[in-house]
Amino acid sequence: MVPPRVLAVDRTGATCDQLTELLGDLVSEVVWATREAALDQLRAAVTGGQAFDVVVVEAEPALTAAAVRELTAVGGNARVVVVAGGAEGIALAARCGAADVVMRPLGAAELAFRIGRVPAGDPRGDKRRPRKTDIIIGTGAWIKELYDRIAMVAATDVTVAIFGESGTGKELVARTIHTSSPRHDAPFVVVNCAAIPEALLEDELFGHVRGAFTDATRDREGLLAAAHTGTLFLDEIGELPLPLQGKLLRVLQSQEFRRIGDDQDRRVDVRIVTATNRDLDQLVARGSFRQDLYYRINVFPMHLPPLRERPEDIALLVHHFISKYRGRLGKAIDGIAPGALRRFSSYEFPGNVRELENKVHQAMVVADGPLISEADVALPAGRMAIGRPDITRPFRELKQEAIDGFEKAYLTELLRAHHGNLARAARAASMDRKNLWALAVRHGLDRQQFKKP
C-alpha cells in the first residue's frame, strides 16, 4: 500500500507539524499551505499526476462552508477532513459535507484510522480503504478511546467482544478491526445469530457432509470454513443456543470443528469477533449462556455508547446521511433547516444511529425544497428528550421552542388518532374547537393529511 499524501491547510503550519509528528511513516508526505494558496496547490498536484489523497483543513473562525466545498471540488478524489476545536467546527464540517471531522486534541490512533490508512490511487486496489459508509462518526472523548482500543487490538488475533444497544454500530466497529488487521485481505464473514432459526444455525456455521440428513445431497461448507484466514463476526452472540455454544467454545480453544455428519475434525484459522446488546453477565447467572464461553469471548471488551449519551454527534450524522442519500434519491437537498435539526437533536432515538438514519432518509423523501424543513421531520411523540440546554441562547427563546415542540407533537398525534376530525379531537383534548384549529394552523398542520384515504 502506498502511504497517502496529505495537504494540511491552516494559517501557521502548526497542523502540518502535528500531523507529521503523529502520523510518521503512515503518510508519504505532509505538505503545508495557507487557505489562500491551497487551491492552486491542489490544482498543480492534480495536473502533475501527484494528487493529494487527504486535505486536512483547520476550522478557523474565518473558514466558510463554501471554502471547504471548493477544496473538495478542486482536490479531485481527495478526502477533506476538518480539524475542529469545538461545536462551531463540527457544525461547519456538517454543513460543508466534509468526509470526516477530527476533534482536538489530536490523537495518534484516531488520525491513523481517519487519515493514515487511506491509500493512494484506485480505491478498489486496497481493501483497507474505508468506504464512506464505513466511517465511524463521532466527535467526543468516546471516539478517541474507541480508536485507541481498535489500534491496540487490530494487529493481534485476540477475540473481541463488542457491547452496545441495537443500532450503535457494532458491526461497523468489527469491520474496522478486520480491515485494520493483518487479515484484511481475507474474508469478513457476518453471522447474525438472532436472524437464523436454531434448527438451521448449526448447518450455517459448521456445514455438513453428504447424507448427514434427508436433504443433504452434497457436502456443504459452512460460514466458519468460509471465514478461513479471515474474521468471523458473530452478531447477537447472546442468542446462540446452548448446544452451539459448546461447539463454538471448541473452535476458540483448539481451532477445530466438525461438520454435521462428519467423523473427521477440521482445522480452521479464523479470528472471532462477537457483539451483543444483551447483558451476558445476567445470561450467565440464569444459565442460558455458558460461563466458560463468556470468559473466552470477553478477552478484549469494547462498549459503544447509545446516541442519547452523545447528542453532539447528531448534527454530524444528519449531514452524513444527507450526503449518503442525496444521489440515490435524485434530489438537490443541500442541508437541513435549524428548526429541523433541533427536532432531531431533542429526540432520544431508542433505535440509536440506525433509527436516526431511517428518519433522515424519510425526511429527505418527503422534502420538496433544498433544505429538510421542520415539517418534514416525523418523530414519535413521547420520546423527546430535554437534553442539555444551549445556555448561549436566551431563556425565553428556548422555553418557547420547547413549548412549540410539545404542542406540534401533541396535535399531530391527536389529529392522527381522530383521522383529522376536529370535533372529536377537541373533545378528547378538552379544548375549544376553534382554538385547537388555530393552534394546528400555527404549527403548519393540515387536517386533510390525517383523514382516512
N, C-alpha and C positions, 0 to 999 in steps of 0.2 A: 504494500500500500504506500502510495506517495503521500507524505505528510502535506497538509493543506497550507496554502499561502494566505496570510491574514493581513488585512489593511485596518489599522487602528486609527480612528478619526476622533481627535479631540484638540483642544487649544494648545496644550503644553507638551504633549508627548508622554505624559505620565502613564496613561493607559497602555501605551505601546511598551513601556519599560516593564510594567506589571505583567502583561501577557507574556512577554519574552521570558521573564523570570519564572513564572508559574507553569508555563506550558513546556518549556525546554525543547526536547527532541520530538515532541508530539506535533510540532509545526515545522515546516521547512524554512519559513521566514515570516517575520512580523514587520510590516512597513508602516511608518507613521505619516499622517497627512492632516493638515488643518481641514476644517469643514469646507473652506473656500477652495482648497486645492484638490479635495478628494475626487470630485467628478472627473477632472482632467486626468488624474492618476488612474482611475478606473477605466476610462476610455483608452488610455495608452496601453494598459495591461491587456485589455481585450484585443485591441488591434495587433499587439505584438505577440499574441498567442500564449501569453502567460497570465491569464485572468486570475484574479483572486478568488479563493473558494469561500472566504468569510469576510464580511465587513463588520467590524465592531465599532459602534458609534456611542460616544458618551452623551447621556441625556443632559445636556447643558441647558440653562434657562432659555437661551435664545433659539434652541433647536425646535423646529416645527415638524409636524407630521408630513407636510409637503416635501420638506428637505429629505426626510428619510425615504419617502416613496421614490424620490428622484435617484437616490443612491441605489435603490433596488432596481429601478428601470435601467440605469446605466451599467450596473455591475454584472450584467449577463446572468449567469446561474449562481452568482454569489448569494449566500445566505446572509441577511442583515440581522445582527444581534445588537440589541440595545442594552447598554450598561446603565442601570437605574440606581439612584440613591434613595428613592422614596416613592410615594404614591403618584407624584406628578410624572415621574419617568415611566412607571408602569402604565399609566393612562396613555402616555404618548406612544409607547410600544404597541398598545392595544389598538389605538386609533389608526396608526400608520400601517398596520398589517405586517410588522416585523416577524421574522421567522422564529425569534426567541427573545427572551429577556433574561439578563443576569443581574441579580441584586448585589450591591456592595454590602459588606466587604467581600471581595472576590476570593473564591476558594479554588485550590488546585484541582480537586476531584471534580467539582462541578464544571469547571472550564474544560477539563479533559473530555467530558462527555458531550458538552454543548458545542465545543469548538474544535478541540484537538483530535477528535475521532472522525471528522468529516473529511473524507479523501478527495483528492482532486480528480478531475476527469469525469467520465461517464459513470453515473451513479449505479448502473447495473453491473459495473465491473468489480464492485466490492460489497459484500453483504453487510459490512459494518456501517455503511452509510445509513443513518436513520431516515425512514420515511417521515414526511412532515406529520402524519397522523400518529407516529410512534414517539413523538417528543413528549417527555414528561413535563407538564406545565405547572409551574408553581413559583412563588416568589419569597416565601418566608424562610425562617430558620429550618423548618422541617425538610425543605427540598435540599438544602445543603447537607443536612445529616443523612438524607436518603442517598445522595450521590456518594458521600463518603463511605457509606456501608456497601453500596454497589461496587465501588472501587476496591474495597477490602476483599470482597468475596468472589468477584468475577473471575479472577485468574486462577482460582482454586477449583477443586471438584467437590467442595463441601455442599451438603444438602441444605437447601434454603427453605424456610417456612415463612410465607407472606401472610400476614393477618390484616384484615380490614373489612369494613362493611361492603356490601354489594355495590358495585359501581365506582369504587375508588381507584381503579386502575391496576389491580393486582397482576393481571396478565401482561400489561404493558411493562411493568417492572421486571417480571420474569423474562420477557423477551429482551429487555435491555441487558440483563445479566448474561443471557445467552450470546447476544451479538457482541458483547464486550469480552467474551471468554475465548480461550484457545479453541473452543469447539464451534466457533461462529460459522464455519463453512459447512458444518454438518446439520442434520435436520433439527428443527424445533417443533416438537410434536405436542399438541394440546389434547388433553382428555378431560372432559367435564364429567366428573363422577356423579353429579346430580342429574345429568341430562340423559344418561344411558340406563335403560332398565337393568335391574340387578341380574336378571337371567342372561343378559347379553354382555354385561360388562367384562366378565372373565374372558370370554372369547375375543372381545375387542382388544383387551390388554395383552393377553398371552397367546392368542391364536389357537389353532387345533390341527390335528392330523386327520387325514382321510379316514372315514369310518368311525370317528370318535362319537358321532351321534347320527341320527337318521339322515339329516340333510347335509352331512359333511362328505361331499362327493370329491373333494380335493383338499390338499394341505392349504392352510391359510396362515400367513404371518400376522401376528398381532402388532399393535402400536408400540409395544415395548421393543420389538425387533426393528420396527421402522425407525425408532429413535437411536439406533446403534451408532455410537461415536458422537452423538449429539446430546440434546437435552429433552427430557420428558417432563412436561408441565402437567401436574395433576391438580386441576382446579376443583374446588369444593371437596377437598380430601376428607372432610368430616362426614360426608355422605357415603364413603366407601364401606361396603358391607363387611362385617367381621371376618367371614371366611377369606375374603380377598386381602384383608389387612395382613393376615399371616403370610400370604404369598408375596405381598409387597415387601414385608419385612425380610423375607429370604433374599429378595433381589438386592436390598440395601446391604445385607450382611455379606453375601457371597458373590453378588453379580451373576447369579444363576437363576433360571426359571425353567418351568416345564410346560409345554403346550398341552391343551386338553387332549387326552387320549394317547399321549406320547409316553414312552418308557425311558426316554433319554433326557438328561438335563442339557440345557443350552446356556452358553455364557453370553453376556451382553455387557458392552462398555457404554454406560449411559449415566449422565448426571440427572438427578431428580430434584425438581423444584416443586413445592406444593403451595397451595393457597386455600384459605377458608375464611368465611365470615362467621363461623361458629366459635364458641369458647371450648377449645379442646380439653382444657382442664375439667370443665363440667362434664364433658362426654366421657372422659376417663373415669371420673368419680361415679358416673351412672353405669359404667360397664359397657358402654356402646362404642368405645374406642380403646384399642389396646395401649396400655401404658408403655410397653417396650417399643412399639412403633412410634409413639409420640416422642420418646426420647431420641429415636433415630432421625426423625424428620425435623426436629426442633433444634438442630445444632446451631443454626445461624438464623434467629428470628428477625423479621422486619415488620414494622407496623405502619400502616398508611392511615393518616387522619381522615375523618369524614369531611365533606365540603363545608359543613356548618361550622367547623372549627378553623377554617381558613377562608373566611369571606373575602379577604383581599385578593384572592385568586379569581373571583367570579368574573370581573371585568375582562381580564386577560383571556380567560376561557371562552367567554361570549364572543370576543372578536376572533379568536382562533376558529371557532365553529362557523362564524360568518364567512371567513376566508375559505374554510373547507367546503361549504355547501354552495357558495355563490355560483361557481361554474357549473355545478351539477344541476342547479335549478334554472340556470339561464336567466338569472335576474341581476340587474345592476344595483345591488344593495351594497352601499358603501360603509354602513355602520349602524349605530343604534342611538336613538334619542335619549337624552339624560333621564327622562322620566321612566322610560322602559328599562334602562339599566338599573335604576334604583329599585324597580319592582323585582328584577332578578336578584339583586343584592340583598333584598329584605326577606327572601324566601328560604326556608330551612333545607329544601332539597333532600328529603329522606332517601331518594334514589341516587344521591351524590352526582358525580360528574356525568354519569350515563343519563340521568334524568335531565340535567341541565342541557346536555347536547340535544336530547329529544325536544325540549321546549324551545330552544333556539331554532332548530330545524323547523318546527311547527310554526313559529312566528315568521320565519322567512317565507314559508309557503303562503301565509295569509297576507303579508305586507305587499302594498301596491305602490310604494314610493322608494326613494333612495335610502331611507332610514327605517329601521324597525321602530314603530311607534308604541306608545304605552298600550293602545287599544289592541295591538297585535299580540301582546303577551298574555297567554291564558295560563293562569296558575290556580291550583285548587285553593279554595278558601279554608281558613283554619290552620294553615301551616306557615303563615307569615311570621317571621321572627323579628323581634325588636332589634337584635344585633347590637353592634357598637355604634353609638351615635356619632355623627360627624360634628364635633364641637367647634369647628371653624365656621359653621353656618348658624344663623340666628335661631333662637329657641322657637319663636312663633312660626317661622318657616318650616322647621322640622315637625312641629306639632301639627300644623295644618296638613302637611304631607302625609303624616300617619293617619289622620282623620280621613283624608280623601281616599287613601288606600283601603281603609276599612270599609268606608261607605260603598265604594265601587265593587269591592269583592262581595260584600253582603247583598247588594242589589242584584248583582249578576247571578248569584246562586238563588236568590229569591225569585227572580223572574224566570230563571230556568226551571225551577221546581213547579211553577204555576203556568208554564208554557206561554208567558207573556200576558196572561190575564191580569190586568191592573187591579180589578176589584178584589179578586181572591188574594193577590199578593199584598194589597193594602190591609185587608182584614187580618191576614196571617202576621203582618208586621205591626199591627195596631197603629197604623199611620193613616193620615188623610190621603185619599187617592190622588188629589191634585199635588200635594206636597211630595208624594212618592214619585209622581211622574216628572215634576220639576227637577227633583234630585237626580233622577235617571238621565234626563236630558243634559244636565250639567256635567255628568260624567260620560257623556257620549254614548249612552246605551239606547238601542232601538228595540222596542218590544217585539217588532216583527221577526227579529233574528232568533227569538225564543219560542215562537209559535211552532206547533207540530207541523211537519211537512204534509 
